[in-house]
Amino acid sequence: MGHYCREGVEVIAPRNFEEMWKTTTAYKRDGCSKIKVIRYISDKNNTDTITKKFFNDYKDRDSVGSYEVKAYDVGIVGYKVLVKKNKIVDHHRQEVIEEHDYKTKPKRILKGGVLKEMHKYIIDYDGRCYDPYEYGDYDEI
């Protein structure tokens, strides 16, 4: 059994970080359900200089608490357009979501598409390793 914090992990996610985090293994298995998003530089495009400046400014930042994640939004890295289309997959017609990536904001998007801003987040979270015998009602052999 152990407990450790992962700090400074860079993740690219849509502007709504909370919804993306709820689909991760750390949220489901480890219970990191306290989500706090801090806007460092959220309206500008992200560059390596901004990322380095963040790590210099926040090198002595507080550690996360139990079952908590802090995400620092350090800027926009691109845009993604999601389009639902009907395609034939394995001889069956299925609805498929196509993703189109753009570095700059497109002036026009595809018909029926949804535009999403992709942000770079630097996250600190409480990752845990569990011994399966610790919380379950298992008989030891």
DSSP file (Angstrom, degrees, kcal/mol; ACC not computed):
  #  RESIDUE AA STRUCTURE BP1 BP2  ACC     N-H-->O    O-->H-N    N-H-->O    O-->H-N    TCO  KAPPA ALPHA  PHI   PSI    X-CA   Y-CA   Z-CA
    1    1 A M              0   0    0      0, 0.0     2,-0.3     0, 0.0   129,-0.2   0.000 360.0 360.0 360.0 136.6    0.0    0.0    0.0
    2    2 A G  E     -A  129   0A   0    127,-1.6   127,-1.6     2,-0.0     2,-0.4  -0.973 360.0-148.2-157.4 170.9    1.3    3.4   -0.8
    3    3 A H  E     +A  128   0A   0     -2,-0.3     2,-0.3   125,-0.2   125,-0.2  -0.981  21.9 163.5-148.7 133.5    0.4    6.9   -1.7
    4    4 A Y  E     -A  127   0A   0    123,-2.3   123,-1.4    -2,-0.4     2,-0.4  -0.972  29.4-125.1-148.3 159.6    2.2    9.4   -3.9
    5    5 A C  E     -A  126   0A   0     -2,-0.3     2,-0.6   121,-0.2   121,-0.2  -0.897  13.0-147.6-110.2 136.8    1.6   12.6   -5.7
    6    6 A R  E     -A  125   0A   0    119,-2.9   119,-2.6    -2,-0.4     2,-0.4  -0.914  23.9-170.9-101.5 124.8    2.2   13.1   -9.4
    7    7 A E  E     +     0   0A   0     -2,-0.6   117,-0.2   117,-0.2   116,-0.1  -0.928  54.5  12.5-123.5 141.0    3.3   16.7  -10.1
    8    8 A G  E     +     0   0A   0     -2,-0.4     2,-0.5   115,-0.3   116,-0.2   0.795  70.0 163.0  74.0  31.3    3.8   18.7  -13.3
    9    9 A V  E     -A  123   0A   0    114,-2.2   114,-3.0    -3,-0.2     2,-0.5  -0.720  32.5-137.8 -83.7 127.9    2.1   16.2  -15.7
   10   10 A E  E     +A  122   0A   0     -2,-0.5     2,-0.4   112,-0.2   112,-0.2  -0.754  27.8 175.7 -90.8 128.0    1.3   18.0  -19.0
   11   11 A V  E     -A  121   0A   0    110,-3.1   110,-3.6    -2,-0.5     2,-0.6  -0.986  24.6-145.2-133.0 139.5   -2.1   17.1  -20.5
   12   12 A I  E     +A  120   0A   0     -2,-0.4   108,-0.2   108,-0.2   106,-0.0  -0.935  39.0 148.1-105.2 123.5   -3.9   18.4  -23.6
   13   13 A A  E     -A  119   0A   0    106,-2.4   106,-3.3    -2,-0.6     4,-0.1  -0.935  48.6 -83.5-147.8 164.0   -7.6   18.5  -23.0
   14   14 A P  E     -A  118   0A   0      0, 0.0   104,-0.2     0, 0.0     6,-0.1  -0.153  53.6 -94.7 -65.0 170.7  -10.7   20.5  -24.0
   15   15 A R  S    S+     0   0    0    102,-1.0     2,-1.6     1,-0.2     3,-0.2   0.821 118.4  70.7 -59.1 -31.9  -11.5   23.7  -22.2
   16   16 A N     >  +     0   0    0      1,-0.2     4,-1.2     2,-0.1     3,-0.3  -0.642  62.6 169.5 -87.5  83.1  -13.9   21.8  -19.9
   17   17 A F  H  >  +     0   0    0     -2,-1.6     4,-2.7     1,-0.2     5,-0.2   0.834  67.4  64.3 -65.0 -35.0  -11.2   19.9  -18.0
   18   18 A E  H  > S+     0   0    0      1,-0.2     4,-1.5     2,-0.2    -1,-0.2   0.901 102.3  48.0 -59.9 -42.7  -13.6   18.6  -15.4
   19   19 A E  H  4 S+     0   0    0     -3,-0.3     4,-0.3     1,-0.2    -1,-0.2   0.899 113.2  48.0 -65.9 -40.0  -15.6   16.5  -17.9
   20   20 A M  H >< S+     0   0    0     -4,-1.2     3,-1.6     1,-0.2     4,-0.2   0.909 108.5  54.3 -66.1 -41.4  -12.4   15.0  -19.4
   21   21 A W  H >< S+     0   0    0     -4,-2.7     3,-1.7     1,-0.3     6,-0.4   0.829  97.5  64.8 -64.4 -31.3  -10.9   14.2  -15.9
   22   22 A K  T 3< S+     0   0    0     -4,-1.5    -1,-0.3     1,-0.3    -2,-0.2   0.627  99.0  54.7 -68.2 -11.6  -14.1   12.2  -15.0
   23   23 A T  T <  S+     0   0    0     -3,-1.6    -1,-0.3    -4,-0.3    -2,-0.2   0.454  90.1 100.5 -97.6  -1.7  -13.2    9.7  -17.8
   24   24 A T  S <> S-     0   0    0     -3,-1.7     4,-1.9    -4,-0.2     3,-0.2  -0.396  79.2-121.6 -85.9 161.4   -9.7    9.0  -16.5
   25   25 A T  H  >>S+     0   0    0      1,-0.2     4,-3.1     2,-0.2     5,-0.9   0.861 111.1  60.2 -66.3 -37.0   -8.5    6.0  -14.5
   26   26 A A  H  45S+     0   0    0      1,-0.2     6,-1.8     3,-0.2     5,-0.4   0.858 108.3  44.8 -62.4 -33.9   -7.3    8.2  -11.7
   27   27 A Y  H  45S+     0   0    0     -6,-0.4     4,-0.4     4,-0.2    -1,-0.2   0.919 120.8  38.4 -73.6 -44.2  -10.8    9.5  -11.2
   28   28 A K  H  <5S+     0   0    0     -4,-1.9    -2,-0.2     2,-0.1    -3,-0.2   0.948 130.5  23.3 -75.3 -49.4  -12.5    6.2  -11.4
   29   29 A R  T  <5S+     0   0    0     -4,-3.1    -3,-0.2    -5,-0.2    -2,-0.1   0.916 130.0  37.2 -86.9 -45.8  -10.1    3.9   -9.5
   30   30 A D  S   <S-     0   0    0     -5,-0.9    -3,-0.2    -4,-0.3    -4,-0.1   0.643  98.8-126.8 -87.6 -13.9   -8.1    6.3   -7.3
   31   31 A G        +     0   0    0     -4,-0.4     2,-2.3    -5,-0.4     3,-0.3   0.769  44.6 163.5  78.8  25.1  -11.0    8.6   -6.4
   32   32 A C        +     0   0    0     -6,-1.8    -1,-0.2     1,-0.2    36,-0.2  -0.510  19.8 142.6 -74.7  79.0   -9.4   11.9   -7.3
   33   33 A S        +     0   0    0     -2,-2.3     2,-0.9    34,-0.5    -1,-0.2   0.564  36.1  90.7-103.2 -10.0  -12.8   13.6   -7.4
   34   34 A K  E     -b   68   0A   0     33,-1.8    35,-2.8    -3,-0.3     2,-0.5  -0.784  62.1-173.6 -86.8 107.1  -11.9   17.0   -5.9
   35   35 A I  E     +b   69   0A   0     -2,-0.9     2,-0.4    33,-0.2    35,-0.2  -0.888  12.9 178.4-110.6 128.4  -11.1   19.0   -9.1
   36   36 A K  E     -b   70   0A   0     33,-2.2    35,-2.7    -2,-0.5     2,-0.5  -0.978   9.5-163.2-130.1 119.2   -9.7   22.5   -9.0
   37   37 A V  E     -b   71   0A   0     -2,-0.4     2,-0.5    33,-0.2    35,-0.2  -0.892   4.3-166.5-104.2 126.9   -8.9   24.3  -12.2
   38   38 A I  E     -b   72   0A   0     33,-3.5    35,-2.6    -2,-0.5     2,-0.9  -0.958  16.6-137.7-115.5 123.8   -6.6   27.4  -11.9
   39   39 A R  E     +b   73   0A   0     -2,-0.5     3,-0.1    33,-0.2    35,-0.1  -0.710  32.1 163.8 -83.5 108.3   -6.4   29.7  -14.9
   40   40 A Y  S    S-     0   0    0     33,-1.7     2,-0.3    -2,-0.9    34,-0.2   0.934  82.7 -18.0 -85.7 -65.2   -2.7   30.6  -15.3
   41   41 A I  S    S+     0   0    0     32,-2.1    -1,-0.2     1,-0.1    31,-0.0  -0.835  79.8 156.9-138.5  99.1   -2.8   32.0  -18.9
   42   42 A S        +     0   0    0     -2,-0.3    32,-0.1    32,-0.2    -1,-0.1   0.715  64.3  52.0-103.2 -20.9   -6.0   30.7  -20.5
   43   43 A D  S    S+     0   0    0     32,-0.1     2,-0.2     2,-0.1    -1,-0.1   0.505  97.6  74.0 -97.2  -3.1   -6.8   33.1  -23.3
   44   44 A K  S    S-     0   0    0      1,-0.1    32,-2.7     0, 0.0     2,-0.2  -0.660  89.2 -96.7-105.9 163.1   -3.4   33.1  -25.1
   45   45 A N  B     -c   76   0A   0     30,-0.2     2,-0.3    -2,-0.2    32,-0.2  -0.529  44.1-115.3 -74.1 145.3   -1.7   30.5  -27.2
   46   46 A N        +     0   0    0     30,-3.0     2,-0.3    -2,-0.2    29,-0.1  -0.615  37.2 173.6 -85.3 140.1    0.7   28.2  -25.4
   47   47 A T     >  -     0   0    0     -2,-0.3     4,-1.9    27,-0.2     5,-0.1  -0.865  47.6-103.4-132.6 170.2    4.4   28.2  -26.2
   48   48 A D  H  > S+     0   0    0     -2,-0.3     4,-2.5     1,-0.2     5,-0.2   0.845 121.1  58.0 -62.9 -32.9    7.4   26.6  -24.6
   49   49 A T  H  > S+     0   0    0      2,-0.2     4,-2.5     1,-0.2    -1,-0.2   0.901 105.5  48.6 -64.2 -41.4    8.3   29.9  -23.0
   50   50 A I  H  > S+     0   0    0      2,-0.2     4,-2.2     1,-0.2    -1,-0.2   0.902 111.6  49.9 -65.7 -40.4    5.0   30.1  -21.2
   51   51 A T  H  X S+     0   0    0     -4,-1.9     4,-2.1     2,-0.2    -2,-0.2   0.922 112.4  46.6 -64.4 -43.8    5.4   26.5  -20.0
   52   52 A K  H  X S+     0   0    0     -4,-2.5     4,-1.9     1,-0.2    -2,-0.2   0.896 111.2  52.5 -64.3 -39.9    8.9   27.3  -18.7
   53   53 A K  H  X S+     0   0    0     -4,-2.5     4,-2.7     2,-0.2    -1,-0.2   0.883 107.4  52.9 -63.5 -38.3    7.7   30.5  -17.0
   54   54 A F  H  X S+     0   0    0     -4,-2.2     4,-2.8     1,-0.2    -2,-0.2   0.950 108.9  48.1 -60.6 -48.9    4.9   28.5  -15.3
   55   55 A F  H  < S+     0   0    0     -4,-2.1    -1,-0.2     1,-0.2    -2,-0.2   0.826 113.9  48.0 -65.2 -29.7    7.4   26.0  -13.8
   56   56 A N  H >< S+     0   0    0     -4,-1.9     3,-0.7     2,-0.2    -1,-0.2   0.907 115.8  43.5 -72.7 -41.9    9.6   28.9  -12.7
   57   57 A D  H 3< S+     0   0    0     -4,-2.7     3,-0.3     1,-0.2    -2,-0.2   0.859 124.8  33.4 -70.6 -35.5    6.7   30.9  -11.1
   58   58 A Y  T >< S+     0   0    0     -4,-2.8     3,-1.3    -5,-0.2    -1,-0.2  -0.030  76.2 117.7-113.8  29.9    5.1   27.8   -9.5
   59   59 A K  T <  S+     0   0    0     -3,-0.7    -1,-0.2     1,-0.3    -2,-0.1   0.784  84.1  44.3 -69.1 -24.0    8.1   25.7   -8.6
   60   60 A D  T 3  S+     0   0    0     -3,-0.3    -1,-0.3    -4,-0.2     3,-0.1  -0.107  85.1 145.9-107.3  34.3    7.2   26.0   -4.9
   61   61 A R    <   -     0   0    0     -3,-1.3    -3,-0.0     1,-0.1     2,-0.0  -0.314  56.6 -91.5 -72.4 156.9    3.4   25.4   -5.3
   62   62 A D        -     0   0    0      1,-0.1    -1,-0.1    -2,-0.0     2,-0.1  -0.332  41.1-112.4 -67.0 146.1    1.5   23.6   -2.6
   63   63 A S        -     0   0    0      1,-0.1     2,-0.1    -3,-0.1    -1,-0.1  -0.385  38.6 -99.5 -72.4 157.7    1.1   19.8   -2.8
   64   64 A V        -     0   0    0      1,-0.1    -1,-0.1     4,-0.1     3,-0.1  -0.424  35.0-122.7 -77.4 155.1   -2.3   18.5   -3.5
   65   65 A G    >   -     0   0    0      1,-0.2     3,-1.1    -2,-0.1    61,-0.2  -0.146  51.0 -53.8 -83.8-173.9   -4.5   17.1   -0.7
   66   66 A S  T 3  S-     0   0    0      1,-0.3    -1,-0.2    59,-0.1     3,-0.1  -0.403 122.4  -2.0 -65.8 135.0   -6.0   13.6   -0.5
   67   67 A Y  T 3  S+     0   0    0      1,-0.2   -33,-1.8    -2,-0.1   -34,-0.5   0.861 106.8 128.9  54.8  42.5   -8.0   12.5   -3.5
   68   68 A E  E <   -b   34   0A   0     -3,-1.1    58,-1.8   -36,-0.2     2,-0.4  -0.919  42.5-163.5-129.8 151.3   -7.5   15.9   -5.2
   69   69 A V  E     -bD  35 125A   0    -35,-2.8   -33,-2.2    -2,-0.3     2,-0.5  -1.000   3.1-164.2-133.1 134.8   -6.4   17.2   -8.6
   70   70 A K  E     -bD  36 124A   0     54,-2.9    54,-2.5    -2,-0.4     2,-0.5  -0.981   8.4-167.4-116.1 128.1   -5.2   20.7   -9.4
   71   71 A A  E     -bD  37 123A   0    -35,-2.7   -33,-3.5    -2,-0.5     2,-0.6  -0.968   7.0-156.9-119.1 127.0   -5.0   21.7  -13.1
   72   72 A Y  E     -bD  38 122A   0     50,-2.4    50,-2.1    -2,-0.5     2,-0.7  -0.911  13.3-142.7-104.6 117.6   -3.3   24.8  -14.2
   73   73 A D  E     +bD  39 121A   0    -35,-2.6   -32,-2.1    -2,-0.6   -33,-1.7  -0.705  23.0 175.6 -81.5 115.1   -4.5   26.1  -17.6
   74   74 A V  E     -     0   0A   0     46,-2.7   -27,-0.2    -2,-0.7   -32,-0.2   0.166  50.6 -70.9-111.3  17.7   -1.4   27.4  -19.5
   75   75 A G  E     -     0   0A   0     45,-0.3    45,-2.6   -29,-0.1     2,-0.4  -0.521  58.0 -51.5 126.2 173.1   -3.0   28.3  -22.8
   76   76 A I  E     +cD  45 119A   0    -32,-2.7   -30,-3.0    43,-0.2    43,-0.3  -0.693  34.0 177.8 -88.7 132.5   -4.5   27.2  -26.1
   77   77 A V  E     -     0   0A   0     41,-2.8     2,-0.3    -2,-0.4    42,-0.2   0.532  61.6 -49.5-109.4 -11.8   -2.5   24.6  -28.2
   78   78 A G  E     - D   0 118A   0     40,-1.2    40,-2.8     2,-0.0    -1,-0.3  -0.986  54.3 -90.6 167.1-171.4   -5.0   24.1  -31.0
   79   79 A Y  E     -ED 102 117A   0     23,-3.1    23,-2.9    -2,-0.3     2,-0.4  -0.941  22.8-158.1-132.8 153.2   -8.5   23.5  -32.1
   80   80 A K  E     -ED 101 116A   0     36,-2.6    36,-2.8    -2,-0.3     2,-0.5  -0.999   3.6-156.5-134.6 134.8  -10.5   20.3  -32.8
   81   81 A V  E     -ED 100 115A   0     19,-2.6    19,-2.2    -2,-0.4     2,-0.5  -0.958   9.6-159.2-111.8 125.6  -13.6   19.9  -34.9
   82   82 A L  E     -ED  99 114A   0     32,-2.4    32,-2.2    -2,-0.5     2,-0.4  -0.905  11.0-176.7-106.1 128.6  -15.8   16.8  -34.2
   83   83 A V  E     -ED  98 113A   0     15,-2.3    15,-3.1    -2,-0.5     2,-0.5  -0.990  19.4-140.4-128.8 129.4  -18.2   15.7  -36.9
   84   84 A K  E     +E   97   0A   0     28,-0.5     2,-0.3    -2,-0.4    13,-0.2  -0.767  31.4 170.0 -87.5 130.4  -20.7   12.8  -36.7
   85   85 A K  E     -E   96   0A   0     11,-3.0    11,-3.6    -2,-0.5     2,-0.6  -0.974  34.9-122.2-138.2 152.1  -20.9   10.8  -39.9
   86   86 A N  E     +E   95   0A   0     -2,-0.3     2,-0.3     9,-0.2     9,-0.2  -0.856  41.4 166.6 -94.1 124.9  -22.5    7.6  -41.0
   87   87 A K  E     -E   94   0A   0      7,-2.9     7,-3.4    -2,-0.6     2,-0.7  -0.908  40.4-108.8-133.8 161.6  -20.0    5.1  -42.4
   88   88 A I  E     +E   93   0A   0     -2,-0.3     2,-0.5     5,-0.2     5,-0.2  -0.843  38.8 175.8 -94.4 117.5  -19.9    1.4  -43.2
   89   89 A V  E >  S-E   92   0A   0      3,-3.2     3,-1.2    -2,-0.7    -2,-0.0  -0.989  70.5 -12.1-125.4 122.8  -17.8   -0.4  -40.7
   90   90 A D  T 3  S-     0   0    0     -2,-0.5    -1,-0.2     1,-0.3     3,-0.1   0.905 129.7 -54.3  51.9  46.7  -17.6   -4.3  -40.9
   91   91 A H  T 3  S+     0   0    0      1,-0.2     2,-0.4    -3,-0.1    -1,-0.3   0.659 120.7 102.9  65.6  19.7  -20.5   -4.4  -43.3
   92   92 A H  E <  S-E   89   0A   0     -3,-1.2    -3,-3.2    -5,-0.0     2,-0.5  -0.990  75.3-118.7-131.6 141.6  -22.8   -2.4  -41.0
   93   93 A R  E     +E   88   0A   0     -2,-0.4     2,-0.3    -5,-0.2    -5,-0.2  -0.676  43.6 171.9 -78.6 123.9  -23.8    1.3  -41.1
   94   94 A Q  E     -E   87   0A   0     -7,-3.4    -7,-2.9    -2,-0.5     2,-0.6  -0.952  38.0-113.2-133.9 152.7  -22.5    3.0  -37.9
   95   95 A E  E     -E   86   0A   0     -2,-0.3     2,-0.4    -9,-0.2    -9,-0.2  -0.771  40.3-174.4 -84.9 124.4  -22.3    6.5  -36.7
   96   96 A V  E     -E   85   0A   0    -11,-3.6   -11,-3.0    -2,-0.6     2,-0.6  -0.922  21.4-136.1-122.4 143.2  -18.7    7.5  -36.4
   97   97 A I  E     -E   84   0A   0     -2,-0.4     2,-0.4   -13,-0.2   -13,-0.2  -0.897  19.9-158.1-101.6 118.9  -17.2   10.7  -34.9
   98   98 A E  E     -E   83   0A   0    -15,-3.1   -15,-2.3    -2,-0.6     2,-0.5  -0.759   4.3-149.9 -94.6 141.1  -14.4   12.1  -37.1
   99   99 A E  E     -E   82   0A   0     -2,-0.4     2,-0.5   -17,-0.2   -17,-0.2  -0.938  10.1-171.3-113.8 132.4  -11.8   14.5  -35.5
  100  100 A H  E     -E   81   0A   0    -19,-2.2   -19,-2.6    -2,-0.5     2,-0.3  -0.988  12.9-150.3-123.1 123.1  -10.0   17.2  -37.5
  101  101 A D  E     -E   80   0A   0     -2,-0.5     2,-0.3   -21,-0.2   -21,-0.2  -0.733  13.9-177.1 -97.6 141.2   -7.2   19.0  -35.8
  102  102 A Y  E     -E   79   0A   0    -23,-2.9   -23,-3.1    -2,-0.3     3,-0.0  -0.987  24.8-152.0-133.9 142.9   -6.2   22.7  -36.5
  103  103 A K  S    S+     0   0    0     -2,-0.3     2,-0.3   -25,-0.2    -1,-0.1   0.824  88.3  33.9 -81.5 -33.4   -3.3   24.8  -35.1
  104  104 A T  S    S-     0   0    0    -26,-0.1   -25,-0.2   -25,-0.1   -27,-0.0  -0.791 105.2 -83.1-117.4 163.9   -5.3   28.0  -35.5
  105  105 A K        -     0   0    0     -2,-0.3     2,-0.1     1,-0.1    -2,-0.1  -0.494  49.8-126.2 -68.8 122.2   -9.0   28.7  -35.2
  106  106 A P        -     0   0    0      0, 0.0     3,-0.1     0, 0.0    -1,-0.1  -0.409   3.4-142.8 -71.3 144.9  -10.7   27.9  -38.4
  107  107 A K  S    S+     0   0    0      1,-0.2     2,-0.4    -2,-0.1    -2,-0.0   0.859  90.0  24.5 -72.6 -35.7  -12.8   30.5  -40.1
  108  108 A R  S    S-     0   0    0      3,-0.0     2,-0.3    -3,-0.0    -1,-0.2  -0.979  74.1-154.0-129.0 142.9  -15.3   27.9  -41.2
  109  109 A I        -     0   0    0     -2,-0.4     3,-0.1     1,-0.1     6,-0.0  -0.774  34.9 -85.7-111.6 163.1  -16.0   24.6  -39.7
  110  110 A L    >   -     0   0    0     -2,-0.3     3,-2.2     1,-0.1    -1,-0.1  -0.255  58.5 -84.5 -63.8 151.8  -17.4   21.5  -41.4
  111  111 A K  T 3  S+     0   0    0      1,-0.3    -1,-0.1   -28,-0.0     3,-0.1  -0.357 116.4   9.6 -61.4 129.1  -21.2   21.2  -41.7
  112  112 A G  T 3  S+     0   0    0      1,-0.3   -28,-0.5    -3,-0.1    -1,-0.3   0.554 100.9 138.8  78.7   8.0  -22.6   19.7  -38.5
  113  113 A G  E <   - D   0  83A   0     -3,-2.2     2,-0.5   -30,-0.2    -1,-0.3  -0.456  47.2-140.5 -87.8 158.6  -19.3   20.0  -36.7
  114  114 A V  E     - D   0  82A   0    -32,-2.2   -32,-2.4    -2,-0.1     2,-0.4  -0.981  15.0-142.0-119.0 125.6  -18.5   21.1  -33.2
  115  115 A L  E     - D   0  81A   0     -2,-0.5     2,-0.4   -34,-0.2   -34,-0.2  -0.740  19.6-174.7 -90.2 130.5  -15.5   23.3  -32.5
  116  116 A K  E     - D   0  80A   0    -36,-2.8   -36,-2.6    -2,-0.4     2,-0.4  -0.988  21.4-134.6-126.5 135.2  -13.5   22.6  -29.3
  117  117 A E  E     - D   0  79A   0     -2,-0.4  -102,-1.0   -38,-0.2     2,-0.6  -0.732  20.2-146.0 -81.3 131.7  -10.5   24.6  -28.0
  118  118 A M  E     -AD  14  78A   0    -40,-2.8   -41,-2.8    -2,-0.4   -40,-1.2  -0.903  19.1-169.5-103.1 123.3   -7.7   22.4  -26.9
  119  119 A H  E     -AD  13  76A   0   -106,-3.3  -106,-2.4    -2,-0.6     2,-0.6  -0.749  21.9-124.8-110.0 155.2   -5.8   23.7  -23.8
  120  120 A K  E     -A   12   0A   0    -45,-2.6   -46,-2.7    -2,-0.3     2,-0.4  -0.898  30.4-170.4 -99.0 125.4   -2.6   22.6  -22.2
  121  121 A Y  E     -AD  11  73A   0   -110,-3.6  -110,-3.1    -2,-0.6     2,-0.6  -0.918  17.7-152.0-115.2 141.2   -3.0   21.8  -18.6
  122  122 A I  E     -AD  10  72A   0    -50,-2.1   -50,-2.4    -2,-0.4     2,-0.4  -0.968  29.1-164.7-108.8 118.3   -0.2   21.1  -16.1
  123  123 A I  E     -AD   9  71A   0   -114,-3.0  -114,-2.2    -2,-0.6     2,-0.4  -0.807  23.3-167.6-115.2 146.6   -1.8   18.9  -13.4
  124  124 A D  E     + D   0  70A   0    -54,-2.5   -54,-2.9    -2,-0.4     2,-0.3  -0.998  26.1 167.4-121.1 128.3   -0.8   17.8   -9.9
  125  125 A Y  E     -AD   6  69A   0   -119,-2.6  -119,-2.9    -2,-0.4     2,-1.0  -0.980  41.6-111.4-146.3 160.3   -2.8   14.9   -8.5
  126  126 A D  E     -A    5   0A   0    -58,-1.8     2,-0.4    -2,-0.3  -121,-0.2  -0.771  36.8-171.2 -91.2 100.9   -2.9   12.4   -5.7
  127  127 A G  E     -A    4   0A   0   -123,-1.4  -123,-2.3    -2,-1.0     2,-0.4  -0.781   4.8-164.7 -95.5 139.2   -2.3    9.0   -7.3
  128  128 A R  E     -A    3   0A   0     -2,-0.4     2,-0.5  -125,-0.2  -125,-0.2  -0.931  15.9-152.2-126.8 147.0   -2.7    6.0   -5.1
  129  129 A C  E     -A    2   0A   0   -127,-1.6  -127,-1.6    -2,-0.4     2,-0.4  -0.973  22.0-155.6-112.8 130.5   -1.7    2.3   -5.2
  130  130 A Y        -     0   0    0     -2,-0.5  -127,-0.0  -129,-0.2     3,-0.0  -0.858  16.8-135.3-111.3 142.0   -3.9    0.0   -3.4
  131  131 A D    >>  -     0   0    0     -2,-0.4     3,-2.0     1,-0.1     4,-0.7  -0.829  23.6-136.8 -82.8 125.7   -3.3   -3.4   -2.0
  132  132 A P  H 3> S+     0   0    0      0, 0.0     4,-0.9     0, 0.0     3,-0.2   0.767 102.8  55.1 -60.8 -23.5   -6.3   -5.5   -3.1
  133  133 A Y  H 34 S+     0   0    0      1,-0.2     5,-0.2     2,-0.1     7,-0.1   0.624  92.6  73.9 -81.3 -12.1   -6.5   -7.0    0.4
  134  134 A E  H <4 S+     0   0    0     -3,-2.0    -1,-0.2     1,-0.2    -4,-0.0   0.916 112.5  16.1 -70.8 -42.3   -6.7   -3.7    2.1
  135  135 A Y  H  < S+     0   0    0     -4,-0.7     2,-0.2    -3,-0.2    -1,-0.2   0.546 111.4  80.1-111.2  -9.7  -10.3   -2.7    1.2
  136  136 A G  S  < S-     0   0    0     -4,-0.9     2,-1.2     1,-0.0     0, 0.0  -0.561  81.0-117.8 -97.7 163.9  -11.9   -6.0    0.1
  137  137 A D        +     0   0    0     -2,-0.2     2,-0.4     2,-0.0    -4,-0.1  -0.579  58.2 154.0 -94.9  69.4  -13.2   -8.8    2.1
  138  138 A Y        -     0   0    0     -2,-1.2     2,-0.5    -5,-0.2    -2,-0.0  -0.767  44.6-126.5-101.2 143.6  -10.7  -11.4    0.8
  139  139 A D        -     0   0    0     -2,-0.4     2,-0.3     2,-0.0    -2,-0.0  -0.773  25.7-130.9 -85.8 127.9   -9.6  -14.4    2.6
  140  140 A E              0   0    0     -2,-0.5    -1,-0.0     1,-0.1     0, 0.0  -0.586 360.0 360.0 -78.9 141.3   -5.9  -14.6    2.9
  141  141 A I              0   0    0     -2,-0.3    -1,-0.1     0, 0.0    -2,-0.0   0.425 360.0 360.0 -95.5 360.0   -4.4  -18.0    1.9
